[in-house]
Amino acid sequence: MKKTKAVSIMLTGILAMGTLLAACSKEEGGQAVESSPTAKTNQPRTKLKLFMADSGLPHPSGVDPSNNSFINIIEDYANVDLSLEVPSAQDFKTKVDLLLASGNLPDILHTTYAVDAEARAREGAFIDLKKYYDKSPMVQKYITPEMMEFARDPLAPAGTGYWRIPMSNAKFMNGSGVVARYDLIEKYNGGKYPETVDEWIDLLRKIKKAQPDTPVFSNRVINDKLLNYGGLPIYYWYGALPYEYRVQSGKVVSNFTLPEFKAATEKMKMLYSEGIFDIEFAVVDAKKWIEKYVYNDVLFSVDSPSAVIQEYIFESQFYKETPSLKSRVLDMAPSLTKYPAELKDVKYTWGKMLNPIRGGHSLLISSKTKDPDLAWKVIEGFAAQNLHEAIYWGKEGETFSTQNGKRVPIVDKINDPSRAWALHLGVIMGFEEGIEIKKTIVEQNIGKVYGQVSTNLDKVAGEAKKGGYPLTAFYVPSDAAKNKAVESREFISKTTAEAIMGKITMQQFDERVKEFVSKYGFMYDEMTKYINDNKDALRKKGVVEVDW
């Protein structure tokens, strides 16, 4: 496999991750009990329509979305004949918008745009699913009452608004931190992690001196957000990630306006002037970032523990074609022993708990369906145990073996494209439900260093519990704030880029910050008011930062 093809496939997989049998159950006395999935197969089947997203994992050529071994599990459970429409990821938003506008809705809709669906639901397009959820142990196994509250439409009247069944995010490892190339730390720093920002900078200089043509410190641009992933570690250690906010003395402020952000930008300016921070940092798209980050000795990035595991999975597919990838050892860097003097409090470096449901993923039932009970059975089918087995494990002897009583995945088989697409059917169970399988694959790949990596991943996930849920998990901005969101991020991006490249002085940077507060400060004032109006309720929901 050529490197360019590997980059393309890896990019598809990583993006798909902000983008992997013989029993069904029925309710009896409040318990899920086993029953035969073939019990109703000889009876006439009702035809239902399902429109859904492929979440960036399309059906392979030759696979019929409406008739395959995975979707047939759902059909057998619900005793229905499903007709599926599954647009490509590129076309999905356009097609789902047209579908919602037309009013000609399918019996069941899966969408990733919850807000749009909720708006139509308030007009009567979809039914409230709470009565079904309350009587379904199968769905409750993955979707807790807390998750249902997260998924409830905040603009619906009290006691209503349960239009959608969300996707579980429970297995996603919470938090974020600096992801470092431990193999480079071993090679250039004797295996000892730097303990201060300046020590990390010294390490960057050391690697750059040894590899002058390598982009040891790079970045990825995402739409209006200039700095992402590789461009974030310095800001992370200063507790001032771009485009984020902080609650300080009870007031919500933009990180962009903080002394910590300015200090971090000054460090970035210095590294840019030294030729260490990538000269192309402002134009690195997703493809270029993968090429730089994966195939070059880029030292670090900021990401989640789950993303680290996912990257190992995708890289493992290319070890034979690109042996150099196997030498890469990704690890979550430990906390610094001494943080910058400008940092007001180390708690501002903590990651946060992620929403327990994943994005806008939603299963809804049209109010026009002729058989809502049967449509619910289809939704319930997405939580069937034999579907779980098929998606995440497959069949013993084909995709996994059993050794000493433990399932061991056969990497080439379990990740084969002919079955990996079915991960997009995990719309209730969640894309991360197979995390244990992934961890086993990582352990197979990196051997003895896995113990260290696993421990550091768990530390970051545990630290996020101290940070609690972010305010933004519950806060709904005003239309005025929504309308200014992109513009405000573009302002931060432009100013920060110009400061890093030396196109403006730091005094001019200060003037830009004042301008930002004048134009966009109202957005953060609204958030402060929301805290003050809802502090007790937010505390109960786990928003720790309301008391910061």
C-alpha positions in Angstrom: 0.0 0.0 0.0 1.4 3.3 -1.0 1.8 6.0 1.7 -0.7 8.3 0.1 -3.4 5.6 0.1 -2.6 4.8 3.7 -2.9 8.4 4.6 -6.3 8.6 2.9 -7.7 5.5 4.6 -6.3 6.5 8.0 -7.8 10.0 7.6 -11.2 8.5 6.7 -11.0 6.3 9.8 -9.8 8.9 12.2 -12.4 11.5 11.0 -15.2 8.9 11.1 -14.4 8.4 14.7 -16.3 15.0 15.9 -15.7 10.1 13.4 -15.9 0.4 13.6 -26.2 -14.8 17.6 -28.8 -16.0 18.4 -30.9 -14.2 21.0 -33.2 -11.3 21.3 -35.3 -10.2 24.3 -38.7 -9.1 25.4 -40.0 -7.5 28.5 -41.4 -9.9 31.1 -42.0 -8.7 34.6 -39.5 -5.9 34.0 -36.7 -8.3 33.1 -35.0 -8.9 29.8 -35.5 -12.6 29.0 -34.1 -14.7 26.1 -36.4 -15.7 23.2 -35.8 -17.1 19.8 -35.2 -14.6 17.0 -36.8 -17.0 14.6 -40.1 -17.3 16.4 -41.8 -14.9 14.0 -39.8 -15.3 10.9 -42.6 -17.2 9.0 -45.2 -14.6 9.8 -45.9 -11.8 7.3 -43.7 -8.8 7.9 -44.8 -5.2 8.0 -42.7 -2.9 5.7 -41.2 0.1 7.4 -38.9 2.8 6.2 -35.7 3.9 7.9 -33.5 6.9 6.9 -30.1 7.0 8.6 -26.6 8.4 8.5 -23.6 6.2 7.8 -21.4 8.3 10.1 -18.6 8.3 7.6 -18.5 4.5 7.4 -20.3 3.7 4.1 -21.5 0.3 3.0 -18.9 -1.5 0.9 -19.6 -2.2 -2.8 -22.1 -5.0 -3.1 -23.6 -4.7 0.3 -27.4 -4.0 0.3 -28.2 -1.6 3.2 -31.7 -3.2 3.5 -30.5 -6.8 3.3 -27.3 -7.8 5.1 -26.3 -10.0 8.0 -26.3 -7.0 10.4 -29.5 -5.2 9.6 -31.3 -8.6 9.3 -30.8 -9.0 13.1 -32.9 -5.9 13.7 -35.5 -7.1 11.1 -35.7 -10.5 12.8 -36.1 -9.0 16.2 -38.9 -6.6 15.2 -40.4 -8.9 12.6 -40.3 -6.2 10.0 -39.1 -5.7 6.5 -36.9 -2.5 6.6 -36.3 -0.4 3.6 -33.2 1.8 4.3 -32.0 5.0 2.7 -28.4 5.7 3.8 -27.0 8.8 2.0 -23.2 9.3 1.9 -21.7 11.5 4.7 -21.1 14.3 2.1 -24.8 14.3 1.1 -26.4 13.6 4.4 -27.0 17.1 5.7 -28.6 18.3 2.4 -30.8 15.2 2.2 -32.0 15.2 5.8 -32.8 19.0 5.6 -34.9 18.3 2.5 -36.6 15.4 4.3 -37.5 17.4 7.4 -38.7 20.3 5.3 -40.9 18.1 3.1 -42.8 16.5 5.9 -42.7 13.2 4.0 -40.9 11.4 6.8 -40.0 7.8 7.1 -41.3 5.6 9.9 -37.9 5.9 11.7 -35.3 8.6 11.3 -31.7 8.5 12.4 -30.0 11.9 12.2 -26.9 13.5 13.6 -28.5 16.9 13.7 -30.6 16.8 16.9 -31.5 20.5 17.0 -33.1 20.5 13.6 -35.1 17.4 14.4 -36.2 18.8 17.7 -37.5 22.0 16.0 -39.7 19.8 13.7 -40.7 17.7 16.7 -42.1 20.7 18.5 -44.3 21.2 15.4 -45.6 17.7 15.7 -43.3 15.8 13.3 -42.1 13.2 15.8 -43.7 11.4 18.8 -42.5 11.5 22.4 -40.7 8.3 23.2 -40.6 8.4 27.0 -43.4 5.9 27.5 -41.6 3.4 25.3 -38.2 4.0 26.9 -39.6 3.5 30.4 -40.7 0.0 29.5 -37.6 -1.1 27.6 -34.8 -2.8 29.6 -33.0 -3.4 26.3 -32.6 0.3 25.6 -32.1 1.2 29.2 -29.1 -1.1 29.2 -27.2 1.5 27.1 -29.2 4.7 27.6 -29.6 5.7 31.3 -32.2 8.0 32.6 -29.5 10.7 32.9 -28.7 10.3 29.2 -32.4 10.7 28.4 -32.4 13.9 30.3 -29.4 15.1 28.4 -31.3 14.3 25.2 -34.5 16.0 26.2 -35.4 19.0 24.1 -34.7 22.0 26.5 -37.2 24.1 24.6 -40.1 21.7 25.0 -42.7 22.1 27.8 -41.9 20.5 31.1 -42.4 16.8 31.2 -42.2 16.5 27.4 -39.5 16.7 24.8 -38.2 13.1 24.8 -38.4 12.9 21.1 -35.2 11.1 20.5 -33.2 8.1 21.7 -29.6 9.2 21.8 -26.3 7.3 21.3 -24.4 6.3 24.4 -21.0 7.9 24.9 -20.5 6.0 28.2 -17.4 4.0 27.1 -15.6 7.1 25.7 -12.7 7.9 28.0 -13.3 11.3 29.3 -10.9 14.2 29.5 -8.1 15.6 27.3 -4.4 16.1 27.6 -1.1 16.3 25.8 -0.5 13.2 23.7 3.2 12.7 23.3 5.5 10.5 21.3 7.1 8.5 24.1 9.5 6.9 21.6 10.9 10.4 20.9 11.1 11.1 24.6 13.1 7.9 25.1 15.4 8.7 22.2 16.0 12.4 23.0 15.4 12.7 26.7 16.3 9.3 28.1 12.7 8.3 28.7 12.1 11.2 31.2 9.1 13.3 30.6 9.7 17.1 30.7 8.3 18.6 33.9 7.9 22.3 32.8 6.9 24.2 29.7 10.5 25.3 29.2 11.7 21.7 29.5 9.3 20.7 26.7 10.6 23.6 24.6 14.2 22.4 25.2 13.2 19.0 24.0 11.6 20.5 20.8 14.9 22.3 20.1 16.9 19.1 20.6 14.7 17.1 18.2 14.7 20.0 15.6 18.5 20.2 15.8 18.8 16.5 15.1 16.1 16.5 12.4 16.2 20.0 10.9 13.7 19.1 8.1 11.1 17.5 10.4 8.0 19.5 11.5 8.5 18.6 15.2 5.8 21.1 16.3 2.8 21.4 13.8 -0.9 22.1 13.8 -4.2 21.3 12.1 -6.6 24.0 10.9 -10.3 23.2 11.2 -12.6 25.7 9.5 -12.7 28.9 11.6 -10.5 27.4 14.3 -6.9 28.0 13.4 -5.3 26.1 16.3 -6.2 22.5 17.0 -4.5 19.3 18.0 -0.7 19.8 17.5 -1.1 23.6 17.9 -2.6 23.3 21.4 0.0 21.9 23.9 1.5 25.2 25.0 -2.0 26.7 25.5 -3.1 23.6 27.3 -0.3 24.0 29.9 -1.3 27.6 30.4 -4.9 26.6 31.0 -6.0 28.8 28.1 -7.1 26.7 25.1 -8.2 28.9 22.2 -12.0 29.2 21.6 -12.7 28.0 25.1 -14.0 29.8 28.2 -13.2 29.7 31.9 -15.3 30.5 35.0 -13.2 32.8 37.2 -14.5 34.3 40.4 -18.0 33.4 39.3 -17.7 35.2 35.9 -17.4 33.5 32.5 -14.6 34.9 30.4 -13.1 34.0 27.0 -9.7 32.3 27.3 -8.5 34.7 24.6 -8.7 37.6 27.0 -6.6 36.0 29.7 -3.0 36.9 30.6 -2.3 33.2 30.3 -3.4 33.2 26.6 -1.1 36.1 25.9 1.8 34.4 27.6 1.3 31.2 25.7 1.1 33.2 22.4 4.4 34.8 23.2 5.9 31.3 23.6 4.4 30.3 20.3 5.8 33.5 18.6 9.3 32.6 19.9 9.1 29.0 18.6 7.8 30.2 15.2 10.7 32.7 14.9 13.1 29.9 15.7 11.7 27.7 13.0 10.4 25.1 15.4 6.7 25.8 15.2 5.7 24.8 11.7 6.0 27.6 9.2 2.9 26.2 7.5 0.8 26.1 10.7 -1.9 28.4 9.3 -2.7 26.3 6.2 -2.4 22.7 7.4 -5.6 20.9 6.5 -6.7 17.4 7.7 -4.7 15.5 5.1 -1.5 17.5 5.6 -1.9 17.1 9.4 -2.0 13.3 9.1 1.0 13.3 6.8 3.0 15.5 9.2 1.8 13.9 12.5 1.8 10.3 11.6 4.6 10.0 9.1 7.0 12.5 10.7 8.4 13.0 14.2 5.9 15.6 15.5 6.4 15.5 19.3 2.9 16.2 20.6 -0.8 17.1 20.3 -3.8 17.6 22.5 -6.5 14.9 22.3 -8.6 12.5 24.4 -7.5 9.1 25.7 -10.0 7.4 23.4 -8.5 9.1 20.4 -5.1 7.7 21.4 -6.5 4.2 21.4 -8.3 4.8 18.1 -5.1 6.0 16.4 -3.3 2.9 17.5 -6.1 0.8 15.9 -5.8 2.5 12.5 -2.0 2.6 12.5 -1.9 -1.1 13.2 -3.6 -1.8 9.8 -0.5 -0.3 8.1 2.4 -1.9 10.0 3.2 -4.3 7.2 3.2 -1.7 4.5 4.8 1.0 6.7 7.0 -0.6 9.3 8.1 2.8 10.7 4.7 3.3 12.1 5.2 0.5 14.6 8.0 2.5 16.3 5.6 5.2 17.2 4.5 5.0 20.9 1.7 7.5 21.8 1.2 8.2 25.5 -0.7 10.8 27.6 2.0 13.0 29.1 1.9 13.3 32.9 0.9 16.6 34.5 3.7 19.1 34.8 5.4 19.3 38.2 5.7 23.1 37.8 3.2 25.2 35.8 3.8 28.6 34.3 3.8 31.5 36.8 1.0 33.2 34.9 -1.5 30.3 35.5 -4.0 31.4 38.0 -5.0 27.8 39.1 -4.0 24.4 37.9 -7.6 23.4 37.8 -7.9 25.3 34.6 -5.8 22.6 32.9 -8.1 19.8 33.9 -10.1 18.1 31.2 -13.9 17.9 31.5 -16.4 15.1 31.5 -18.0 14.6 28.1 -21.6 14.6 27.5 -22.8 11.0 28.2 -24.5 11.0 24.8 -22.7 11.4 21.6 -23.3 14.6 19.6 -26.6 14.9 17.9 -27.0 11.2 17.1 -30.8 10.5 17.4 -33.4 7.9 16.6 -36.9 9.3 16.2 -40.3 7.9 15.2 -42.5 9.9 12.8 -45.9 10.9 14.0 -47.2 9.7 10.7 -46.1 6.1 11.0 -49.0 3.7 10.9 -47.5 1.5 13.6 -45.5 3.4 16.3 -45.2 0.2 18.4 -43.5 -1.7 15.7 -41.3 1.3 14.9 -40.2 1.2 18.5 -39.4 -2.5 18.1 -37.0 -1.4 15.4 -35.3 1.1 17.7 -35.1 -1.6 20.4 -33.5 -3.9 17.8 -30.6 -1.5 17.6 -29.9 -2.4 21.3 -30.2 -6.2 20.7 -27.4 -8.3 22.3 -26.8 -10.4 19.2 -26.3 -7.1 17.2 -23.8 -6.1 19.7 -21.9 -9.4 19.3 -22.0 -9.1 15.5 -20.8 -5.5 15.3 -18.1 -5.5 17.9 -16.9 -9.1 18.1 -18.1 -11.0 15.1 -17.7 -14.8 15.2 -15.3 -17.0 17.1 -12.6 -18.5 14.9 -13.2 -15.8 12.3 -12.7 -12.5 14.0 -11.6 -13.5 17.5 -10.1 -16.5 19.3 -10.5 -17.5 22.9 -7.2 -17.9 24.9 -7.2 -18.8 28.6 -10.9 -17.9 28.8 -10.3 -14.4 27.3 -11.4 -13.3 23.9 -8.5 -12.1 21.7 -9.4 -10.2 18.5 -7.8 -11.2 15.2 -6.8 -7.7 14.2 -6.8 -8.1 10.4 -10.2 -9.8 10.5 -12.1 -7.7 13.0 -11.1 -4.5 11.3 -11.7 -5.8 7.8 -13.7 -3.3 5.7 -16.3 -5.9 4.8 -17.5 -5.7 8.4 -16.1 -2.6 9.9 -18.7 -0.4 8.2 -21.3 -2.0 10.6 -20.1 0.2 13.4 -22.4 2.9 12.0 -25.3 0.7 13.2 -24.1 1.2 16.8 -26.4 4.2 17.0 -27.7 3.3 20.5 -24.8 1.3 21.9 -22.1 3.8 20.8 -19.0 3.9 18.7 -16.9 3.3 21.8 -18.8 0.3 23.1 -15.9 -1.9 21.7 -13.3 -0.1 23.8 -12.1 -3.3 25.5 -11.4 -4.9 22.1 -9.5 -1.9 21.1 -7.4 -1.9 24.3 -6.5 -5.5 23.6 -5.3 -4.7 20.1 -3.2 -1.8 21.5 -1.7 -4.2 24.0 -0.8 -6.6 21.2 0.8 -3.8 19.3 3.0 -2.1 21.8 3.8 -4.8 24.3 5.6 -4.0 27.5 5.1 -0.2 27.4 1.3 -0.8 27.4 1.2 -0.8 31.2 2.5 2.8 31.3 0.3 4.0 28.5 -2.8 2.4 30.0 -2.1 4.0 33.4 -1.6 7.4 31.9 -4.7 7.2 29.8 -6.7 6.3 32.9 -5.2 9.2 34.9 -6.4 11.7 32.3 -9.9 10.2 32.3 -10.0 10.2 36.1 -8.8 13.8 36.3 -11.8 14.9 34.1 -14.1 13.8 36.9 -12.7 16.6 39.0 -13.5 19.0 36.3 -17.1 17.8 36.0 -19.4 18.6 33.1 -18.8 21.8 31.2 -21.4 24.6 31.4 -21.8 24.3 27.7 -23.3 20.8 28.1 -26.5 22.5 29.3 -26.3 26.2 28.2 -28.2 27.2 25.1 -26.9 30.4 23.7 -29.2 33.2 22.4 -29.7 33.7 18.7 -27.5 36.8 18.9 -24.7 34.7 20.4 -25.2 31.9 17.9 -25.0 34.4 15.1 -21.7 35.8 16.3 -20.0 32.5 17.2 -18.2 31.9 13.9 -17.2 35.5 13.6 -15.8 35.5 17.2 -13.7 32.4 16.4 -12.4 34.0 13.2 -11.4 37.0 15.2 -9.4 34.9 17.7 -7.8 32.9 14.8 -6.7 35.9 12.8 -5.3 37.8 15.8 -3.5 34.8 17.2 -2.0 33.9 13.8 -0.8 37.5 13.2 0.8 37.6 16.7 2.6 34.3 16.3 4.0 35.3 12.9 5.0 38.7 14.2 2.7 40.7 11.9 1.3 42.5 15.0 3.1 43.5 18.2 2.0 42.2 21.5 0.8 45.7 22.3 -1.4 45.6 19.2 -2.5 42.2 20.4 -3.7 43.8 23.7 -5.7 46.3 21.6 -7.3 43.4 19.7 -8.3 41.8 23.0 -10.1 45.0 24.0 -11.9 45.1 20.7 -12.9 41.4 21.2 -14.5 42.2 24.5 -16.3 45.1 23.1 -17.7 43.1 20.2 -18.3 39.7 21.7 -18.2 40.1 25.5 -22.0 39.9 25.6 -21.7 36.2 24.7 -19.9 35.5 27.9 -22.1 37.8 30.0 -25.0 35.7 28.9 -23.3 32.6 30.2 -22.5 34.2 33.5 -26.2 35.2 33.9 -27.2 31.6 33.1 -24.9 30.3 35.9 -26.4 32.8 38.4 -29.9 31.9 37.4 -29.4 28.1 37.5 -26.5 27.5 39.9 -28.2 25.0 42.2 -29.6 23.0 39.2 -26.2 23.0 37.5 -24.4 21.8 40.7 -26.8 18.8 40.9 -26.0 18.0 37.3 -22.3 17.9 38.0 -21.2 21.3 36.6 -18.4 21.8 39.1 -17.1 25.0 37.5 -20.2 27.0 38.6 -18.4 27.5 41.9 -15.0 28.4 40.4 
